[in-house]
């Protein structure tokens, strides 16, 4: 067993971790029910296990992203020759390495930057961007073989009112 005692901050941390992992019911009920049942010492163990899970998830995420980057295993920020990189680019790289943009990107998802349908866009979302014009004029292009339907000769329709109209001065 752990020597630490349960604190309300520990309960808040448990709820935050479970919410981040998309377990809202567990986040809302676990701490409340264990405290009400007098199992405060169990929450200490639960908090330790959840912290281990959080660390494991972070390590697996970093490893997955490192593999996806296809960089050699020895390439890290520690081995980066900072003298060869412009200061503004170095500051931007350090900012991006913190990963703060990931949470912001989750909040900014819409049909234009994800696989969500347009009906899931929020009411104030801008309309989807129109595709760029190719610069060519509409219709047939120069040098392309012409395709068209053959014209059918017009037929006299006996039921048409126009066929019975007489011209002025015809005597009828």
C-alpha positions as CSV (number, residue, x, y, z in Angstrom):
1,X,0.0,0.0,0.0
2,X,1.0,3.6,-0.5
3,X,2.1,5.8,2.4
4,X,0.3,8.9,0.9
5,X,-3.2,9.8,2.2
6,X,-6.1,10.8,0.0
7,X,-6.6,14.6,-0.7
8,X,-9.3,16.4,-2.6
9,X,-6.7,17.5,-5.2
10,X,-6.0,13.8,-5.8
11,X,-9.8,13.3,-6.5
12,X,-9.8,16.2,-8.9
13,X,-6.8,14.8,-10.8
14,X,-8.5,11.4,-11.1
15,X,-11.6,13.1,-12.5
16,X,-9.5,15.2,-15.0
17,X,-7.6,12.1,-16.3
18,X,-10.8,10.1,-16.7
19,X,-12.5,13.0,-18.5
20,X,-9.5,13.3,-20.9
21,X,-9.8,9.7,-21.7
22,X,-13.5,10.1,-22.6
23,X,-14.8,8.4,-19.5
24,X,-17.3,11.0,-18.2
25,X,-19.5,8.7,-16.1
26,X,-16.5,7.1,-14.3
27,X,-15.0,10.6,-13.8
28,X,-18.2,11.9,-12.2
29,X,-19.0,8.8,-10.0
30,X,-15.8,7.0,-9.0
31,X,-14.3,9.4,-6.5
32,X,-17.8,10.4,-5.0
33,X,-18.8,6.7,-4.5
34,X,-15.5,5.6,-3.0
35,X,-15.4,8.5,-0.6
36,X,-19.0,7.9,0.4
37,X,-18.3,4.2,1.0
38,X,-15.3,5.0,3.2
39,X,-12.7,3.7,0.8
40,X,-10.4,6.7,0.7
41,X,-7.3,4.5,0.7
42,X,-8.4,2.9,-2.5
43,X,-8.4,6.3,-4.2
44,X,-4.7,6.6,-3.5
45,X,-4.0,3.4,-5.4
46,X,-6.4,4.4,-8.2
47,X,-4.6,7.7,-8.5
48,X,-1.2,6.0,-8.7
49,X,-2.5,3.5,-11.4
50,X,-4.0,6.3,-13.4
51,X,-0.8,8.4,-13.3
52,X,1.1,5.3,-14.6
53,X,-1.5,5.0,-17.4
54,X,-1.1,8.7,-18.2
55,X,2.7,8.3,-18.4
56,X,2.4,5.2,-20.5
57,X,0.0,6.9,-22.9
58,X,2.4,9.9,-23.3
59,X,5.4,7.6,-24.0
60,X,3.4,5.6,-26.6
61,X,2.2,8.8,-28.2
62,X,5.7,10.2,-28.4
63,X,7.0,6.9,-29.9
64,X,4.1,6.8,-32.4
65,X,4.8,10.4,-33.5
66,X,8.6,9.7,-33.7
67,X,8.0,6.7,-36.0
68,X,5.6,8.7,-38.1
69,X,8.2,11.5,-38.5
70,X,10.6,8.9,-40.1
71,X,13.5,10.7,-38.5
72,X,16.6,8.6,-37.6
73,X,16.5,7.4,-33.9
74,X,19.4,9.6,-32.9
75,X,17.7,12.8,-34.1
76,X,16.3,14.6,-31.0
77,X,16.1,18.2,-29.9
78,X,19.1,17.6,-27.7
79,X,21.3,16.7,-30.8
80,X,20.0,19.7,-32.8
81,X,22.8,22.1,-33.7
82,X,21.1,25.3,-32.5
83,X,23.8,27.5,-34.0
84,X,22.8,26.4,-37.5
85,X,19.1,27.3,-37.1
86,X,17.8,30.8,-37.3
87,X,16.6,32.1,-33.9
88,X,12.9,32.7,-35.0
89,X,12.7,29.2,-36.5
90,X,14.3,27.7,-33.3
91,X,11.7,29.5,-31.1
92,X,8.9,28.2,-33.3
93,X,10.2,24.7,-33.2
94,X,10.4,24.8,-29.4
95,X,6.9,26.2,-29.2
96,X,5.6,23.4,-31.5
97,X,7.5,20.8,-29.5
98,X,5.4,21.5,-26.4
99,X,2.3,20.3,-28.4
100,X,-0.1,23.0,-27.2
101,X,-1.5,23.3,-30.7
102,X,-3.0,19.7,-30.5
103,X,-5.7,20.7,-28.0
104,X,-6.5,23.8,-30.0
105,X,-6.8,21.7,-33.2
106,X,-9.3,19.4,-31.5
107,X,-11.5,22.3,-30.7
108,X,-11.3,23.8,-34.3
109,X,-12.5,20.7,-36.1
110,X,-15.0,21.2,-38.9
111,X,-16.0,19.6,-42.2
112,X,-13.3,21.5,-44.0
113,X,-10.4,20.0,-42.0
114,X,-11.8,16.6,-40.9
115,X,-14.0,13.8,-42.0
116,X,-17.0,15.3,-40.3
117,X,-20.1,16.1,-42.5
118,X,-21.0,19.7,-43.2
119,X,-24.2,19.3,-41.1
120,X,-22.0,18.9,-38.0
121,X,-20.4,22.4,-38.4
122,X,-21.3,25.0,-35.8
123,X,-23.8,27.7,-36.8
124,X,-21.2,30.4,-37.2
125,X,-18.8,28.3,-39.3
126,X,-17.7,29.8,-42.7
127,X,-19.1,28.1,-45.8
128,X,-16.8,25.6,-47.4
129,X,-14.1,27.0,-49.7
130,X,-14.8,26.8,-53.4
131,X,-12.3,24.9,-55.5
132,X,-9.7,27.0,-57.4
133,X,-10.4,27.7,-61.0
134,X,-8.0,26.0,-63.5
135,X,-7.6,29.2,-65.6
136,X,-9.1,27.5,-68.7
137,X,-12.3,28.8,-70.2
138,X,-15.6,26.9,-69.9
139,X,-16.7,24.5,-72.6
140,X,-14.7,22.7,-75.3
141,X,-11.0,23.2,-75.1
142,X,-8.8,24.1,-78.1
143,X,-7.5,20.9,-79.9
144,X,-10.1,18.7,-78.3
145,X,-12.4,16.7,-80.7
146,X,-15.9,18.1,-80.8
147,X,-18.8,16.0,-79.5
148,X,-22.4,17.0,-80.2
149,X,-25.8,15.5,-80.7
150,X,-27.2,15.4,-84.2
151,X,-30.0,17.8,-84.8
152,X,-33.4,16.4,-85.5
153,X,-35.6,18.2,-88.0
154,X,-38.5,20.0,-86.5
155,X,-41.9,18.3,-86.7
156,X,-45.2,20.0,-87.3
157,X,-47.3,19.3,-84.2
158,X,-51.0,19.2,-85.1
159,X,-52.1,19.9,-81.6
160,X,-50.0,23.0,-81.2
161,X,-52.0,26.2,-81.1
162,X,-49.2,27.9,-83.1
163,X,-50.0,25.8,-86.2
164,X,-53.6,27.1,-86.4
165,X,-52.7,30.8,-86.1
166,X,-53.2,32.7,-89.3
167,X,-51.2,35.6,-90.2
168,X,-52.8,39.1,-90.4
169,X,-54.3,39.9,-93.7
170,X,-54.8,36.3,-94.8
171,X,-58.6,36.8,-95.0
172,X,-59.7,34.4,-92.2
